[in-house]
Amino acid sequence: MKQAPDSAAAPAEPECDVSVVLPVYNEAAHLSDELDRITEALDRSSYSWEVIVVDDGSSDGSGDLALGRPGVRLLRSARNRGCGAARRIGTLAAKGRVVVWSDADMTYPNHEISALVDDLGDADQLVGARTTEQGTLKALRIPAKWVIRRLAGYLARTRIPDLNSGFRAMRRDVAEQFVRQIPDGFSCVTTITMLFLMNGYSVRYKPIDYRPRSGRSKFHWWVDTRRYLLQILRMMLSHDPLRVFMPLTAVLGAAFAVKLGYDLTGKDFRVAANTLLLGFAAGQALAVGLIADLMVRTSRTSQPSRLVAPADTREITTNDSSYGGASREE
């Protein structure tokens, strides 16, 4: 059996229009139905395509259901690594101009994959934003997701309707630049969204229906929510640390100013030790933020960027229509 190593690189030039990456872990009960939905929809489209099923160490024979299907490739991992690792392996093995991520649990509208690719347009990534919340413990999941989504939107300086949707289409040449940075677990979808945004690529959103999943969910609300939050903070500290440290400095500085004013006016100019500690903490937060920001900027300048241009960027010549002539797009 041919191995598909995690570091396998995809061809430089696309060999088809669309590659659908489908991570699979013990989905035998409904994988055939999902593959039927996907392949029938893609057959009706004008795109050339492939479906990459990444069997992530299934113990129920899920991967065998993909064998012998035209246009379907099977990559099998000997052990369960996580859906992020499966998506990374599938993306690096993809041959399409556009890579589509989805799940095999009947939740996402996989029969609309061709429409998702159509709507990608000149964006670098198009995310299927869910209009409903499914799953257990909604009373805990919904507030937690709202807080994390608002935090991510603040850190990325943009509104994010759905941070962790697993249904999305993206340019393969852009995704290849970042896919090695995604974690092995569920926070991979959050990470790829933030990486696109923080590196200047366009991410758009399309409302989609979201249905109850078939089978048992592998998502643990507390463990995976904590990972989502920590992953967002890690990414921002490695890209824009002042976005984290400046608000912290402002809060500590304001508390120090208020406490200092109280000491000076109400305690006959005797400054308490805890007031000095607040001032020291504010100064420390500012210093750490500035040092972290300097390290990030130094790292970027010492390693020249080789990022590909965003899809909505084009070269304008002197013959462009804005100058009365024609334009050339690259």
N, C-alpha and C positions, 0 to 999 in steps of 0.2 A: 504494500500500500504506500502510495506516495505521501510523504510528510509535507505539512504546510507550516513551517516554522513561523514563530511570532514576528521574526524580523524580515520575513520575505517581502520583497519590494514589488510593487505592481509595475507593469510596463510603463515606459515614459509616455507613450502615445495610447489613447483609448482605442480599444478594439471593438467596443460596442457603445450604445448610447447610455444604457442604464444597468447598474449592478445593484441588486437587492440583497442586502446582508441580513440574514435571519438567524440570530442566536437561538439555539435549541437545547433545552435541558429537561429531559423527561416530559416531552410533549406528544407522546405517541397517540394519545386519545384524539387529538384534533389536528395534528400536523398535516395529514393528507388533505383535510378540508382547506386548510390555509394555503397549501401549495396549489391546490386546484383554483382557489380564488385568485391568487397572484398570477399564475401562469395564464389563466384564461383571460384576465384583464389585460395583461401585457401582450398577449397574442392579438387582441383586438386593437391595440395601439399601433402607431406608426414607428415605434422605437425598436431598435435591435436591443436585446437584453440578455441577462443572465441572472439566475438566483443562486446565491451562495449560502447554503445551509451549513452553519458551524455547529456541529454536535459537541457540546461542551461537557463531555464525560457522562452522557446519559446512560442510565442502567436499564432502561425499558425498551431499548432497540429503536429509539426515535430516528436516529440517523439512517437506518436501513430503509425507512419509508421514502427517502429522497433518492435512493438509487434507481437508475434506469429511467428517470424522467428527463425528457429533452429540455435542454437549456438550464438544468439544475446541476450545480456542482456541490459535492459534499466534502467538507473539511472536518476531520474528526480529531478531537483532543482526547488524550488518554486519561485525563483527569479533569474534574470540574474546577475551572479557574474563575468563573464569574462572567456575567454578561458583557462587562466592559472588555475583558480579554477576548471574548468571542467576537465582539464587534471590531476590535482592533485587528485581529487575525483576518477576518473577512474583508475589511477595508483595504488592508495592505495587499491582499490577493486579488482585489477587484480589477476588472479590465474596462469598466465603463467610464464615460465622461462624467456621469452623475452617479453618486452613491446614495442609495436609499436605505435608511435604517428602519426596521420595524420589529414587531414581536410576533410570535407564533401562538398566541393564546386567545385569539379571536376577539381581542379588545379593539384593535385599530382597524380602520376601513381600508384594508389591503387591496380591495377591489378598485380603489381610487388612486393607486400609485401613479398611473400614467397622468392623471389630472394634477397630482402633486408635482410631478416633473414639469408639466406644462406651466404651472404657476410659479415655478422657480424663477423664470425670466432672467433678469440681469442681477438677481440677488446671488449671494454666495451660499446661503443656507436658507431653507424654508422649513419652518417647524409647524407641525400639525398641533394647534393649540386646542386642547380639550375643553368642551363647553360644559361637561358634567364631571363629577368626582365619583369614582366607583371604589369598591374595596371595603374592607372592614375598618372599624374604629374611625369613622368619618369625623366624629367630634374632636378627635385629636389630630388626624391627618390634615384636615382643611386649615385650621389655624396655623399649624406648623409650616405647611407649604406656603401660606400667605406671608408669614414672617420671613421665611428664607427667600421667597421671590422678591419681596420688597427690599431686602438687604442686597440681593444680587443686582437689582435694578439701580439702587443707589450707587453701588460700587462700580457698575458698568456704565453709569450715566445714561441709562435708557430704560424705557418701560419694557417689561418682560411678561407677556400674558401667561406663558406656560414655560417653566424652567426645566422640567424633567419629563417632557413628553418623549416617548421612544419612537415616534413616527416623524421622520424628517428626511429631506433630500438636500444634498450638498454637492458642491463641485469637488470632484475627487482630487484634483491637483492641490486644492487648498486643504482639504481634510488630511491628506498625506503628511502635511507639514506638522500637524498637531496630534495625530492619532496615537503616536507613541507616548504622549504625555497623559493620556486618559487612564484613570484607575481601573482596576479589574472589576469593581462592583457596580451597583446601580448608579452611582454618581457620575458615571461616564457621560451620560447625556447632559447633565448640568455642566460638566467640564468642557465638552466640545462647544456648547453654546457660548460660554464665557471666553474661551480661547478665541473664537471667531470675533466676538465683540471687542475684546481688549487688544486685538491686533489690527483693528480697523476694517474688518470685513462686515458686510451687510447681512443681517439676520432678519428675516421677515416671518410673519405668522399667518396661518390660515386656520380658521375655525373648523374643527372636525367633530364628528360624533365619537363617543367613547362608550363601549359596551362592557357589561360585566365579563370578567375573564372566565375561561374554561380551565378547569383544574385548580390546583392549589397554588396560591401566590408564594413566591420566594422572597417577597419584600417584608422586612421586619421594620415596623414603623419607627421604633426608637433607635435601633442601631443604625439603620440606613439614613434616617433624618439627621442624626448626629454627624454622620459621614458627609452628607450633603453640605451641612453648615461649615464643618471644618475644611472641606475642600474649597469652598468659596473663599474663605478667609486666607487659606494658603495661597490660592492663586492671586488674590489681590496683594498680599504681602510680597509676592514675587514680581508683580507688574506695576502696582501703584500704591506703595505702602503709606504714603501721606494721606490717601483716601481713608485709611483706617486710623492712623495716629493723630491726624489733625482734630477730628471730632473729640477723641479722647483727651487731647491736650486742652481743647476748649472747655470741656466739662470740668476737668480738674482745675484749670486756671480760674474759671468762674467761681468754683467752690472756694478756692484759695482767696480770691478777692473779697468775697462776701465774709468769710471768716476773719480775714485780716481787718476789714472795716469794723466788724463787731468788736474785735480785740482792742483796736485803737480807740474806739469811742466808748466802749462799755467797761473796759478793764484798765483804764488809765495808761494806755499805750504799752501794756504788757502783752506781748505776743506769745500765745500758747505754743507748746511743742507740736501739737497736732496741726496747728496752722502752718508751721514751718514744714512739716511733713507733706502737707498738701502742695505747697509751693515747690518742694523738692520733687514730688511725683510729677507735677505738671512739666517741670523742666526736663526730667528724665524722659517722659513720653515724647516731648518735642525733639530731644536730642536723638533718641533711638529712631524716630521717624525720619529725621533728616539724614542720619547715617544710612538707614536702609534705603532711602530714596537715592542717595549718592551711589550706593553699591549697585542698585538696579541699573541706573543710568550708565555707570562705568562698564558694567557687564555688557550692556547693549552696544556701546561704542567700540568695545574691544572685539566684539564678534559681529562683523558686518551682516546686516539682514539680507537674506536671500528669498524673502517672501514673494510669492507671485502676486501680480496686481489684482485688486478686487475686480469683480465682473463688471461693475458699473463705471470703471475707469477706462478712458480711451485717449488716444493720442490725437491731438488737433493739429492739423497742418495749416499753412497759410492759404490753402485752397478750400478750407472748411466753409460750410454753408453760412456760418456766422460772418464770414468775410466775403460772402457772395459766391462761394464755390462749393465743392464737394468735400465730404469728410472721409477719413480713413479710420477704421476701428480695429484695434488689436485685442 
